[in-house]
Amino acid sequence: MKKFFWAATALICIVLASCGSDDNKGNTKKAPKQLNAAEVVYKSNITGTIYDVCDVYVKYYDENGQEKTDKADENWSKTFTVKKFPAKLGMSVSIKRKQGVELTEDAYTVNTNPSISFTGIAVDGSRTGTPSGVASERFMASPMASKLDEWIARIGSSMTFQRVMHLTDNNTNLILGQE
């Protein structure tokens, strides 16, 4: 009788153990990570012969919401971590003619694709997902030298992006709103 009892007990344990491992197969969803920061990347990506006769400037908000201005080259970018929400995000591109430089070409080329992107940073320091874009504006032109000043005024007004980044109430998502 004892042998039968132990054999039955062993069989029941095996059956229960195998059933237990199947219970969670369809329920592998993890709880979203708590966020406490965001990595923000600004890029100007402006190329062309425009640099021969003009300087390019990028105005942007830093991690503290302070407005900064940098003289930009073709590969200008800024990366920083925002830890205080709501956070102001924004940048604008402006082009100014260099003093005393003559226009020697018939036309000048400019290719732009300024952008802002962000990635959430979880409390444990891990990045959450792929970078999300806030803004991007592709612009290509070859303004005639005689129209360059008019063209410079127009591009400055079209290359401006501003948003406000918030954490959701449960701190698991970053959301954007208008300023």
N, C-alpha and C positions, 0 to 999 in steps of 0.2 A: 504494500500500500504506500509506503514511504517513497519508493521509486516512482510510482505513478504520480504522487503528489508533486515531487520535485520536477518531473518531466513536464507536467501540466503547468507548473509555475514558470518554468523556463520558456515554454511555448507562449504563454500569455505575455511574458516580458518581451520576447522577440516581436510578437505581433504589435504590442503597444509602442515599442520603440520605432518600428518601421512606420507606423501610422503617424507618429508625432513628427517625423521629418517631412512628411508631405503637406502638413497643415499650412506652412508659410510659403510654399512655392509660388502661388499666384499673388502674394502680397509682399513684394520686395521693394515697394516704394519707400524711400527714406524721407524723413521730415526735412523740409528746406533748412539750409544753414542760416544762422543768424548773421546778418551783415552789420559791420560797424564802420566801414569806410568804402571808398571807391578810388580806383586808379583812373585818372583822367589824362588823355593824350590829345594835345593840340598839334596839328601839322599845317604848314602853309603850302608846301609843294608847288612853288611857282618857278617856272623855268622860262627861258627864252632870251632874246637879245635885249629885252627891256632893261636889264641890269647895266647895259652899256651907257644908258642915258638917264636912268632913274634909280632911286633907292626904294626898297620895299620895307614897309613897317607892319608889324603885327601888334595889335592891342589886344590884351586878353585879361581874364580874371584868374588870379592865382588861387592856391588852396585856401587862402583866408578871405577870398572874395575881394581882394584889392586889385585895382586896375593897374596893369603894367604895360609898357611898350618896349618892344625890341626891334632893332634893325634886323631884318631877316635876309638870309641867303637862300639858295635854292633848296636846301635840305633842313630848314628850320623846323624844330619841334620842341615841345615842352611836355614833360611827363611829371605828374605830381600826385600825391595822395590827399584826398579830401576826407576829413574826419568829423567835420561839423556840418550838420544839416539844418535847414535847407541850405544848399550850396549854390552859389551863382556860377554859371558856366557861360562863357561867351568869348568871342574873338571877332576881330574885324581886320581886314587887310587894306592898307592904303599904299599908294604909289605916289612918289614925289619926284619931280624933275631935279636932277643934279644941277647945282649952280655952275654956270660957266661952261657947260658941256654943249657943244654944237650937235645938231641933228644931221648926221652925215649919210644916213640911209633913207631910202624912199619909204620904208615901212619897218616897224619893229614888232617882233613876235612875243607873245606871252601865252603861256599855258598854265592854268591854275587849277588846283583841286584842294582848297583848304578844307580841313575836316576836324571834327571833335568826336572822340569816342571815349567810352568808359567801360570798366569792368568792376563788378562788386568784389569786395574783399570781406571774407567771413571773419568772425571773431577768432577762429583758429589760425588766421593768416592765409588760408587758401583762397585762390581766385575762383569766382563762381561764373561758369559759362564762358562764352566767347565775347569779345568786346562788342558793345552795342554802339551804333552810330547816333550822334545827336544831330549833326549837320554835315553836309558836304555840298560843295557847289563847283561843278566843272565849268570852266570858261576858257575858250581858245579864241585868240584874235590876232590879227596883223594890222593894227591901225596905221594908216598913212601918217607920215611924219607931220604933215600939216594939220592933222586932226588929233594928234597925240594928247594935247592938253585937255581937250574935250573928252576924250576917251578915258583919261586918268580920273576925271571927276566922276564919270559914270561908274567905273569899277569900284571905287571906294564906297559908293552907296549900296552896291549889290552884294558885297562880300562881308556882311555883318550877320552874326548868329548870336542869339542870347536865349538861354533857358535857365530854369531853376530845377535842381535835382533834390528830390526828397527820398527819405526812407519810408516804406509803408509802415502802418501802425504796428505790425508784428515784426518789423525789421528784417524781413526776408526778401524784399525786392526794392530796387531803385526805380523811381518813377520821375518823369520829367514834366514840367509845366512851363507855361509862358511866364515871363517876368512880369 
